[in-house]
């Protein structure tokens, strides 16, 4: 049997302690495009990938245990144009989003901003630094 290699991530599912706070963060703070509002989950579309939020412990709870408070489970990275990293910082700071690290040019060629979502996951907003 021949397998086709995995080429992309189709969708990501974030398990959320507080769905209202998570939806507010991704819809209103990050301004992602909501494409499905199901009673058990919500789904956002980002080009060819979906980001789905669902309540922790609601489905497949046999592997869906609690995460210690103030523990990140995942880091998401969203790419934007270079100047937009600072604009996002201003916007998110004014919305009182938890800023982990303000914008900085990294030695590996990215300008990065790190924040936390309501479930303490790390959200990176970054741009390639043109050289």
PyMOL CGO cylinders between C-alpha atoms (Angstrom):
from pymol import cmd
from pymol.cgo import CYLINDER

trace = [
    CYLINDER, 0.00, 0.00, 0.00, 1.30, 3.45, -0.93, 0.3, 1, 1, 1, 1, 1, 1,
    CYLINDER, 1.30, 3.45, -0.93, 0.58, 6.42, 1.28, 0.3, 1, 1, 1, 1, 1, 1,
    CYLINDER, 0.58, 6.42, 1.28, 0.31, 9.98, 0.09, 0.3, 1, 1, 1, 1, 1, 1,
    CYLINDER, 0.31, 9.98, 0.09, 2.43, 12.20, 2.30, 0.3, 1, 1, 1, 1, 1, 1,
    CYLINDER, 2.43, 12.20, 2.30, 0.68, 14.69, 4.54, 0.3, 1, 1, 1, 1, 1, 1,
    CYLINDER, 0.68, 14.69, 4.54, 0.88, 18.07, 2.82, 0.3, 1, 1, 1, 1, 1, 1,
    CYLINDER, 0.88, 18.07, 2.82, -1.10, 20.52, 4.96, 0.3, 1, 1, 1, 1, 1, 1,
    CYLINDER, -1.10, 20.52, 4.96, -3.15, 21.02, 8.07, 0.3, 1, 1, 1, 1, 1, 1,
    CYLINDER, -3.15, 21.02, 8.07, -6.80, 21.18, 7.10, 0.3, 1, 1, 1, 1, 1, 1,
    CYLINDER, -6.80, 21.18, 7.10, -8.09, 22.37, 10.47, 0.3, 1, 1, 1, 1, 1, 1,
    CYLINDER, -8.09, 22.37, 10.47, -7.04, 22.84, 14.07, 0.3, 1, 1, 1, 1, 1, 1,
    CYLINDER, -7.04, 22.84, 14.07, -9.29, 22.30, 17.07, 0.3, 1, 1, 1, 1, 1, 1,
    CYLINDER, -9.29, 22.30, 17.07, -8.71, 24.26, 20.26, 0.3, 1, 1, 1, 1, 1, 1,
    CYLINDER, -8.71, 24.26, 20.26, -10.28, 22.85, 23.41, 0.3, 1, 1, 1, 1, 1, 1,
    CYLINDER, -10.28, 22.85, 23.41, -11.66, 25.76, 25.43, 0.3, 1, 1, 1, 1, 1, 1,
    CYLINDER, -11.66, 25.76, 25.43, -12.49, 26.17, 29.11, 0.3, 1, 1, 1, 1, 1, 1,
    CYLINDER, -12.49, 26.17, 29.11, -14.65, 29.24, 28.40, 0.3, 1, 1, 1, 1, 1, 1,
    CYLINDER, -14.65, 29.24, 28.40, -16.22, 29.21, 24.94, 0.3, 1, 1, 1, 1, 1, 1,
    CYLINDER, -16.22, 29.21, 24.94, -17.63, 32.75, 25.21, 0.3, 1, 1, 1, 1, 1, 1,
    CYLINDER, -17.63, 32.75, 25.21, -14.22, 34.21, 26.05, 0.3, 1, 1, 1, 1, 1, 1,
    CYLINDER, -14.22, 34.21, 26.05, -12.52, 32.17, 23.32, 0.3, 1, 1, 1, 1, 1, 1,
    CYLINDER, -12.52, 32.17, 23.32, -15.08, 33.15, 20.67, 0.3, 1, 1, 1, 1, 1, 1,
    CYLINDER, -15.08, 33.15, 20.67, -14.77, 36.80, 21.69, 0.3, 1, 1, 1, 1, 1, 1,
    CYLINDER, -14.77, 36.80, 21.69, -10.97, 36.63, 21.42, 0.3, 1, 1, 1, 1, 1, 1,
    CYLINDER, -10.97, 36.63, 21.42, -10.77, 34.99, 17.98, 0.3, 1, 1, 1, 1, 1, 1,
    CYLINDER, -10.77, 34.99, 17.98, -13.80, 36.76, 16.48, 0.3, 1, 1, 1, 1, 1, 1,
    CYLINDER, -13.80, 36.76, 16.48, -13.54, 40.26, 17.95, 0.3, 1, 1, 1, 1, 1, 1,
    CYLINDER, -13.54, 40.26, 17.95, -9.89, 40.62, 18.95, 0.3, 1, 1, 1, 1, 1, 1,
    CYLINDER, -9.89, 40.62, 18.95, -8.18, 38.75, 16.11, 0.3, 1, 1, 1, 1, 1, 1,
    CYLINDER, -8.18, 38.75, 16.11, -11.05, 39.40, 13.67, 0.3, 1, 1, 1, 1, 1, 1,
    CYLINDER, -11.05, 39.40, 13.67, -11.10, 35.91, 12.20, 0.3, 1, 1, 1, 1, 1, 1,
    CYLINDER, -11.10, 35.91, 12.20, -13.94, 35.08, 9.80, 0.3, 1, 1, 1, 1, 1, 1,
    CYLINDER, -13.94, 35.08, 9.80, -16.62, 32.94, 11.46, 0.3, 1, 1, 1, 1, 1, 1,
    CYLINDER, -16.62, 32.94, 11.46, -18.01, 30.38, 9.00, 0.3, 1, 1, 1, 1, 1, 1,
    CYLINDER, -18.01, 30.38, 9.00, -19.89, 27.96, 11.26, 0.3, 1, 1, 1, 1, 1, 1,
    CYLINDER, -19.89, 27.96, 11.26, -21.66, 28.49, 14.58, 0.3, 1, 1, 1, 1, 1, 1,
    CYLINDER, -21.66, 28.49, 14.58, -22.70, 25.00, 15.68, 0.3, 1, 1, 1, 1, 1, 1,
    CYLINDER, -22.70, 25.00, 15.68, -24.19, 24.32, 19.13, 0.3, 1, 1, 1, 1, 1, 1,
    CYLINDER, -24.19, 24.32, 19.13, -21.06, 22.26, 19.97, 0.3, 1, 1, 1, 1, 1, 1,
    CYLINDER, -21.06, 22.26, 19.97, -18.35, 24.27, 18.23, 0.3, 1, 1, 1, 1, 1, 1,
    CYLINDER, -18.35, 24.27, 18.23, -17.51, 27.32, 16.16, 0.3, 1, 1, 1, 1, 1, 1,
    CYLINDER, -17.51, 27.32, 16.16, -15.32, 27.36, 13.09, 0.3, 1, 1, 1, 1, 1, 1,
    CYLINDER, -15.32, 27.36, 13.09, -13.24, 30.14, 11.58, 0.3, 1, 1, 1, 1, 1, 1,
    CYLINDER, -13.24, 30.14, 11.58, -11.74, 30.16, 8.07, 0.3, 1, 1, 1, 1, 1, 1,
    CYLINDER, -11.74, 30.16, 8.07, -8.19, 31.32, 7.39, 0.3, 1, 1, 1, 1, 1, 1,
    CYLINDER, -8.19, 31.32, 7.39, -7.45, 30.88, 3.68, 0.3, 1, 1, 1, 1, 1, 1,
    CYLINDER, -7.45, 30.88, 3.68, -7.18, 27.10, 3.27, 0.3, 1, 1, 1, 1, 1, 1,
    CYLINDER, -7.18, 27.10, 3.27, -7.29, 26.18, 6.97, 0.3, 1, 1, 1, 1, 1, 1,
    CYLINDER, -7.29, 26.18, 6.97, -10.03, 26.10, 9.59, 0.3, 1, 1, 1, 1, 1, 1,
    CYLINDER, -10.03, 26.10, 9.59, -9.65, 26.95, 13.26, 0.3, 1, 1, 1, 1, 1, 1,
    CYLINDER, -9.65, 26.95, 13.26, -12.35, 25.27, 15.34, 0.3, 1, 1, 1, 1, 1, 1,
    CYLINDER, -12.35, 25.27, 15.34, -13.14, 26.01, 18.99, 0.3, 1, 1, 1, 1, 1, 1,
    CYLINDER, -13.14, 26.01, 18.99, -15.00, 23.49, 21.10, 0.3, 1, 1, 1, 1, 1, 1,
    CYLINDER, -15.00, 23.49, 21.10, -15.68, 23.21, 24.82, 0.3, 1, 1, 1, 1, 1, 1,
    CYLINDER, -15.68, 23.21, 24.82, -13.25, 21.11, 26.82, 0.3, 1, 1, 1, 1, 1, 1,
    CYLINDER, -13.25, 21.11, 26.82, -14.80, 17.82, 27.98, 0.3, 1, 1, 1, 1, 1, 1,
    CYLINDER, -14.80, 17.82, 27.98, -17.87, 17.96, 25.74, 0.3, 1, 1, 1, 1, 1, 1,
    CYLINDER, -17.87, 17.96, 25.74, -16.89, 15.44, 23.10, 0.3, 1, 1, 1, 1, 1, 1,
    CYLINDER, -16.89, 15.44, 23.10, -14.44, 12.55, 23.18, 0.3, 1, 1, 1, 1, 1, 1,
    CYLINDER, -14.44, 12.55, 23.18, -13.92, 13.25, 26.86, 0.3, 1, 1, 1, 1, 1, 1,
    CYLINDER, -13.92, 13.25, 26.86, -11.99, 10.02, 27.28, 0.3, 1, 1, 1, 1, 1, 1,
    CYLINDER, -11.99, 10.02, 27.28, -8.85, 11.87, 26.18, 0.3, 1, 1, 1, 1, 1, 1,
    CYLINDER, -8.85, 11.87, 26.18, -9.93, 15.41, 26.97, 0.3, 1, 1, 1, 1, 1, 1,
    CYLINDER, -9.93, 15.41, 26.97, -8.62, 15.99, 30.49, 0.3, 1, 1, 1, 1, 1, 1,
    CYLINDER, -8.62, 15.99, 30.49, -8.19, 19.24, 32.33, 0.3, 1, 1, 1, 1, 1, 1,
    CYLINDER, -8.19, 19.24, 32.33, -5.12, 21.37, 31.75, 0.3, 1, 1, 1, 1, 1, 1,
    CYLINDER, -5.12, 21.37, 31.75, -3.53, 22.96, 34.81, 0.3, 1, 1, 1, 1, 1, 1,
    CYLINDER, -3.53, 22.96, 34.81, -4.56, 26.62, 35.14, 0.3, 1, 1, 1, 1, 1, 1,
    CYLINDER, -4.56, 26.62, 35.14, -2.29, 29.11, 33.41, 0.3, 1, 1, 1, 1, 1, 1,
    CYLINDER, -2.29, 29.11, 33.41, -0.75, 26.42, 31.21, 0.3, 1, 1, 1, 1, 1, 1,
    CYLINDER, -0.75, 26.42, 31.21, -0.48, 26.82, 27.46, 0.3, 1, 1, 1, 1, 1, 1,
    CYLINDER, -0.48, 26.82, 27.46, -1.55, 23.82, 25.40, 0.3, 1, 1, 1, 1, 1, 1,
    CYLINDER, -1.55, 23.82, 25.40, -0.62, 25.16, 21.97, 0.3, 1, 1, 1, 1, 1, 1,
    CYLINDER, -0.62, 25.16, 21.97, 1.04, 28.03, 20.16, 0.3, 1, 1, 1, 1, 1, 1,
    CYLINDER, 1.04, 28.03, 20.16, -0.63, 29.44, 17.05, 0.3, 1, 1, 1, 1, 1, 1,
    CYLINDER, -0.63, 29.44, 17.05, 1.31, 31.65, 14.64, 0.3, 1, 1, 1, 1, 1, 1,
    CYLINDER, 1.31, 31.65, 14.64, -0.46, 34.09, 12.31, 0.3, 1, 1, 1, 1, 1, 1,
    CYLINDER, -0.46, 34.09, 12.31, 1.57, 35.83, 9.59, 0.3, 1, 1, 1, 1, 1, 1,
    CYLINDER, 1.57, 35.83, 9.59, 0.87, 39.47, 8.74, 0.3, 1, 1, 1, 1, 1, 1,
    CYLINDER, 0.87, 39.47, 8.74, 2.74, 42.22, 6.84, 0.3, 1, 1, 1, 1, 1, 1,
    CYLINDER, 2.74, 42.22, 6.84, 5.72, 43.70, 8.72, 0.3, 1, 1, 1, 1, 1, 1,
    CYLINDER, 5.72, 43.70, 8.72, 4.12, 47.03, 9.74, 0.3, 1, 1, 1, 1, 1, 1,
    CYLINDER, 4.12, 47.03, 9.74, 0.98, 45.26, 10.91, 0.3, 1, 1, 1, 1, 1, 1,
    CYLINDER, 0.98, 45.26, 10.91, 2.78, 43.55, 13.81, 0.3, 1, 1, 1, 1, 1, 1,
    CYLINDER, 2.78, 43.55, 13.81, 2.95, 46.90, 15.62, 0.3, 1, 1, 1, 1, 1, 1,
    CYLINDER, 2.95, 46.90, 15.62, -0.62, 47.77, 14.67, 0.3, 1, 1, 1, 1, 1, 1,
    CYLINDER, -0.62, 47.77, 14.67, -1.79, 44.47, 16.14, 0.3, 1, 1, 1, 1, 1, 1,
    CYLINDER, -1.79, 44.47, 16.14, 0.15, 45.20, 19.31, 0.3, 1, 1, 1, 1, 1, 1,
    CYLINDER, 0.15, 45.20, 19.31, -1.57, 48.58, 19.71, 0.3, 1, 1, 1, 1, 1, 1,
    CYLINDER, -1.57, 48.58, 19.71, -5.00, 47.08, 19.04, 0.3, 1, 1, 1, 1, 1, 1,
    CYLINDER, -5.00, 47.08, 19.04, -4.61, 44.08, 21.35, 0.3, 1, 1, 1, 1, 1, 1,
    CYLINDER, -4.61, 44.08, 21.35, -3.03, 46.14, 24.15, 0.3, 1, 1, 1, 1, 1, 1,
    CYLINDER, -3.03, 46.14, 24.15, -5.93, 48.59, 23.97, 0.3, 1, 1, 1, 1, 1, 1,
    CYLINDER, -5.93, 48.59, 23.97, -8.32, 45.60, 24.22, 0.3, 1, 1, 1, 1, 1, 1,
    CYLINDER, -8.32, 45.60, 24.22, -6.41, 44.53, 27.36, 0.3, 1, 1, 1, 1, 1, 1,
    CYLINDER, -6.41, 44.53, 27.36, -5.24, 41.26, 25.81, 0.3, 1, 1, 1, 1, 1, 1,
    CYLINDER, -5.24, 41.26, 25.81, -2.43, 39.64, 27.84, 0.3, 1, 1, 1, 1, 1, 1,
    CYLINDER, -2.43, 39.64, 27.84, 0.78, 40.65, 26.01, 0.3, 1, 1, 1, 1, 1, 1,
    CYLINDER, 0.78, 40.65, 26.01, 3.53, 38.08, 26.59, 0.3, 1, 1, 1, 1, 1, 1,
    CYLINDER, 3.53, 38.08, 26.59, 6.16, 39.90, 24.52, 0.3, 1, 1, 1, 1, 1, 1,
    CYLINDER, 6.16, 39.90, 24.52, 5.68, 43.16, 22.61, 0.3, 1, 1, 1, 1, 1, 1,
    CYLINDER, 5.68, 43.16, 22.61, 6.93, 43.43, 19.01, 0.3, 1, 1, 1, 1, 1, 1,
    CYLINDER, 6.93, 43.43, 19.01, 10.60, 42.65, 18.54, 0.3, 1, 1, 1, 1, 1, 1,
    CYLINDER, 10.60, 42.65, 18.54, 12.80, 41.79, 15.56, 0.3, 1, 1, 1, 1, 1, 1,
    CYLINDER, 12.80, 41.79, 15.56, 14.13, 38.28, 16.16, 0.3, 1, 1, 1, 1, 1, 1,
    CYLINDER, 14.13, 38.28, 16.16, 17.57, 37.15, 15.00, 0.3, 1, 1, 1, 1, 1, 1,
    CYLINDER, 17.57, 37.15, 15.00, 15.94, 34.34, 12.98, 0.3, 1, 1, 1, 1, 1, 1,
    CYLINDER, 15.94, 34.34, 12.98, 14.27, 36.84, 10.63, 0.3, 1, 1, 1, 1, 1, 1,
    CYLINDER, 14.27, 36.84, 10.63, 10.81, 37.45, 12.08, 0.3, 1, 1, 1, 1, 1, 1,
    CYLINDER, 10.81, 37.45, 12.08, 9.23, 40.43, 13.79, 0.3, 1, 1, 1, 1, 1, 1,
    CYLINDER, 9.23, 40.43, 13.79, 7.09, 38.85, 16.49, 0.3, 1, 1, 1, 1, 1, 1,
    CYLINDER, 7.09, 38.85, 16.49, 4.35, 39.72, 18.95, 0.3, 1, 1, 1, 1, 1, 1,
    CYLINDER, 4.35, 39.72, 18.95, 3.27, 37.13, 21.51, 0.3, 1, 1, 1, 1, 1, 1,
    CYLINDER, 3.27, 37.13, 21.51, -0.05, 37.25, 23.38, 0.3, 1, 1, 1, 1, 1, 1,
    CYLINDER, -0.05, 37.25, 23.38, -2.20, 34.78, 25.31, 0.3, 1, 1, 1, 1, 1, 1,
    CYLINDER, -2.20, 34.78, 25.31, -5.73, 33.75, 24.44, 0.3, 1, 1, 1, 1, 1, 1,
    CYLINDER, -5.73, 33.75, 24.44, -8.32, 33.20, 27.22, 0.3, 1, 1, 1, 1, 1, 1,
    CYLINDER, -8.32, 33.20, 27.22, -7.14, 29.58, 27.64, 0.3, 1, 1, 1, 1, 1, 1,
    CYLINDER, -7.14, 29.58, 27.64, -3.52, 30.73, 28.06, 0.3, 1, 1, 1, 1, 1, 1,
    CYLINDER, -3.52, 30.73, 28.06, -2.50, 29.40, 24.64, 0.3, 1, 1, 1, 1, 1, 1,
    CYLINDER, -2.50, 29.40, 24.64, 0.27, 31.41, 23.03, 0.3, 1, 1, 1, 1, 1, 1,
    CYLINDER, 0.27, 31.41, 23.03, -0.72, 33.38, 19.94, 0.3, 1, 1, 1, 1, 1, 1,
    CYLINDER, -0.72, 33.38, 19.94, 2.11, 34.69, 17.82, 0.3, 1, 1, 1, 1, 1, 1,
    CYLINDER, 2.11, 34.69, 17.82, 1.57, 37.42, 15.27, 0.3, 1, 1, 1, 1, 1, 1,
    CYLINDER, 1.57, 37.42, 15.27, 4.64, 37.64, 13.08, 0.3, 1, 1, 1, 1, 1, 1,
    CYLINDER, 4.64, 37.64, 13.08, 6.08, 39.02, 9.87, 0.3, 1, 1, 1, 1, 1, 1,
    CYLINDER, 6.08, 39.02, 9.87, 9.06, 38.05, 7.79, 0.3, 1, 1, 1, 1, 1, 1,
    CYLINDER, 9.06, 38.05, 7.79, 11.83, 40.63, 7.98, 0.3, 1, 1, 1, 1, 1, 1,
    CYLINDER, 11.83, 40.63, 7.98, 12.91, 41.47, 4.46, 0.3, 1, 1, 1, 1, 1, 1,
    CYLINDER, 12.91, 41.47, 4.46, 16.67, 41.28, 4.03, 0.3, 1, 1, 1, 1, 1, 1,
]
cmd.load_cgo(trace, "trace")
